[in-house]
Amino acid sequence: MATESSPLKDKTIGVIGLGHVGMEAKNVMRKIIFFLFQRSLFCYVGSAVTKNLLKQKFNVTTLLDKDQARCNDYPCSKAKTPKQLVEDCDITITG
Protein backbone atom coordinates (compact mmCIF):
# COMPACT_ATOMS: atom_id res chain seq x y z
CA MET A 1 0.00 0.00 0.00
CA ALA A 2 1.19 3.52 -0.72
CA THR A 3 2.72 5.59 2.03
CA GLU A 4 2.11 9.29 2.64
CA SER A 5 5.40 10.09 0.91
CA SER A 6 4.66 7.95 -2.13
CA PRO A 7 5.19 9.62 -5.52
CA LEU A 8 1.77 8.20 -6.43
CA LYS A 9 0.18 10.73 -4.12
CA ASP A 10 1.60 13.41 -6.42
CA LYS A 11 0.00 11.95 -9.56
CA THR A 12 -3.35 13.28 -10.73
CA ILE A 13 -6.06 10.62 -11.07
CA GLY A 14 -9.15 10.78 -13.27
CA VAL A 15 -12.10 8.42 -12.85
CA ILE A 16 -14.54 7.55 -15.63
CA GLY A 17 -17.74 5.93 -14.38
CA LEU A 18 -19.06 6.31 -10.86
CA GLY A 19 -21.35 3.30 -10.86
CA HIS A 20 -21.76 0.84 -8.00
CA VAL A 21 -19.17 -1.95 -7.70
CA GLY A 22 -20.90 -3.91 -4.95
CA MET A 23 -19.42 -5.86 -2.06
CA GLU A 24 -15.99 -6.19 -3.64
CA ALA A 25 -15.14 -2.48 -3.46
CA LYS A 26 -12.39 -2.95 -0.86
CA ASN A 27 -10.77 -5.76 -2.87
CA VAL A 28 -10.95 -3.63 -6.01
CA MET A 29 -9.35 -0.76 -4.12
CA ARG A 30 -6.47 -2.98 -3.00
CA LYS A 31 -5.95 -4.20 -6.56
CA ILE A 32 -6.01 -0.65 -7.90
CA ILE A 33 -3.39 0.54 -5.44
CA PHE A 34 -1.23 -2.51 -6.20
CA PHE A 35 -1.42 -1.87 -9.95
CA LEU A 36 -0.91 1.87 -9.55
CA PHE A 37 2.57 1.06 -8.33
CA GLN A 38 3.26 -0.69 -11.62
CA ARG A 39 1.55 1.28 -14.41
CA SER A 40 -1.32 3.48 -15.45
CA LEU A 41 -4.43 1.47 -14.78
CA PHE A 42 -7.63 0.82 -16.66
CA CYS A 43 -10.02 -1.34 -14.60
CA TYR A 44 -13.55 -1.50 -13.21
CA VAL A 45 -14.28 1.00 -10.46
CA GLY A 46 -17.10 3.05 -9.04
CA SER A 47 -18.04 5.63 -6.51
CA ALA A 48 -16.86 3.52 -3.55
CA VAL A 49 -13.35 3.24 -4.97
CA THR A 50 -13.26 6.96 -5.79
CA LYS A 51 -14.28 7.77 -2.21
CA ASN A 52 -11.59 5.42 -0.87
CA LEU A 53 -8.91 6.96 -3.07
CA LEU A 54 -9.86 10.42 -1.81
CA LYS A 55 -9.96 9.16 1.78
CA GLN A 56 -6.42 7.81 1.37
CA LYS A 57 -5.41 11.27 0.10
CA PHE A 58 -4.78 10.28 -3.50
CA ASN A 59 -5.04 13.23 -5.86
CA VAL A 60 -8.33 12.44 -7.66
CA THR A 61 -8.81 15.62 -9.68
CA THR A 62 -11.25 14.88 -12.51
CA LEU A 63 -14.41 12.80 -12.92
CA LEU A 64 -16.63 11.78 -15.84
CA ASP A 65 -19.93 9.92 -15.75
CA LYS A 66 -22.94 9.67 -18.08
CA ASP A 67 -24.97 11.00 -15.17
CA GLN A 68 -23.10 14.23 -14.36
CA ALA A 69 -25.08 14.58 -11.11
CA ARG A 70 -23.02 11.67 -9.71
CA CYS A 71 -19.95 13.90 -9.92
CA ASN A 72 -21.47 16.62 -7.72
CA ASP A 73 -20.62 14.88 -4.43
CA TYR A 74 -16.86 15.04 -5.03
CA PRO A 75 -14.32 17.88 -4.76
CA CYS A 76 -13.19 17.25 -8.34
CA SER A 77 -13.64 18.92 -11.67
CA LYS A 78 -15.96 17.36 -14.27
CA ALA A 79 -14.57 16.34 -17.64
CA LYS A 80 -16.79 16.76 -20.70
CA THR A 81 -15.21 13.92 -22.68
CA PRO A 82 -13.00 10.89 -21.96
CA LYS A 83 -10.30 12.52 -24.08
CA GLN A 84 -10.31 15.62 -21.88
CA LEU A 85 -10.03 13.52 -18.72
CA VAL A 86 -7.14 11.45 -20.08
CA GLU A 87 -5.28 14.57 -21.21
CA ASP A 88 -5.79 16.27 -17.81
CA CYS A 89 -4.65 13.35 -15.62
CA ASP A 90 -1.54 11.26 -15.08
CA ILE A 91 -3.56 8.11 -14.30
CA THR A 92 -6.98 7.16 -15.69
CA ILE A 93 -9.27 4.65 -14.01
CA THR A 94 -12.35 3.49 -15.87
CA GLY A 95 -15.00 0.84 -15.69
C-alpha positions in Angstrom: 0.0 0.0 0.0 1.2 3.5 -0.7 2.7 5.6 2.0 2.1 9.3 2.6 5.4 10.1 0.9 4.7 8.0 -2.1 5.2 9.6 -5.5 1.8 8.2 -6.4 0.2 10.7 -4.1 1.6 13.4 -6.4 0.0 12.0 -9.6 -3.3 13.3 -10.7 -6.1 10.6 -11.1 -9.1 10.8 -13.3 -12.1 8.4 -12.9 -14.5 7.5 -15.6 -17.7 5.9 -14.4 -19.1 6.3 -10.9 -21.3 3.3 -10.9 -21.8 0.8 -8.0 -19.2 -1.9 -7.7 -20.9 -3.9 -4.9 -19.4 -5.9 -2.1 -16.0 -6.2 -3.6 -15.1 -2.5 -3.5 -12.4 -3.0 -0.9 -10.8 -5.8 -2.9 -11.0 -3.6 -6.0 -9.3 -0.8 -4.1 -6.5 -3.0 -3.0 -5.9 -4.2 -6.6 -6.0 -0.6 -7.9 -3.4 0.5 -5.4 -1.2 -2.5 -6.2 -1.4 -1.9 -9.9 -0.9 1.9 -9.6 2.6 1.1 -8.3 3.3 -0.7 -11.6 1.6 1.3 -14.4 -1.3 3.5 -15.4 -4.4 1.5 -14.8 -7.6 0.8 -16.7 -10.0 -1.3 -14.6 -13.6 -1.5 -13.2 -14.3 1.0 -10.5 -17.1 3.1 -9.0 -18.0 5.6 -6.5 -16.9 3.5 -3.5 -13.3 3.2 -5.0 -13.3 7.0 -5.8 -14.3 7.8 -2.2 -11.6 5.4 -0.9 -8.9 7.0 -3.1 -9.9 10.4 -1.8 -10.0 9.2 1.8 -6.4 7.8 1.4 -5.4 11.3 0.1 -4.8 10.3 -3.5 -5.0 13.2 -5.9 -8.3 12.4 -7.7 -8.8 15.6 -9.7 -11.2 14.9 -12.5 -14.4 12.8 -12.9 -16.6 11.8 -15.8 -19.9 9.9 -15.7 -22.9 9.7 -18.1 -25.0 11.0 -15.2 -23.1 14.2 -14.4 -25.1 14.6 -11.1 -23.0 11.7 -9.7 -20.0 13.9 -9.9 -21.5 16.6 -7.7 -20.6 14.9 -4.4 -16.9 15.0 -5.0 -14.3 17.9 -4.8 -13.2 17.2 -8.3 -13.6 18.9 -11.7 -16.0 17.4 -14.3 -14.6 16.3 -17.6 -16.8 16.8 -20.7 -15.2 13.9 -22.7 -13.0 10.9 -22.0 -10.3 12.5 -24.1 -10.3 15.6 -21.9 -10.0 13.5 -18.7 -7.1 11.4 -20.1 -5.3 14.6 -21.2 -5.8 16.3 -17.8 -4.7 13.3 -15.6 -1.5 11.3 -15.1 -3.6 8.1 -14.3 -7.0 7.2 -15.7 -9.3 4.7 -14.0 -12.4 3.5 -15.9 -15.0 0.8 -15.7 
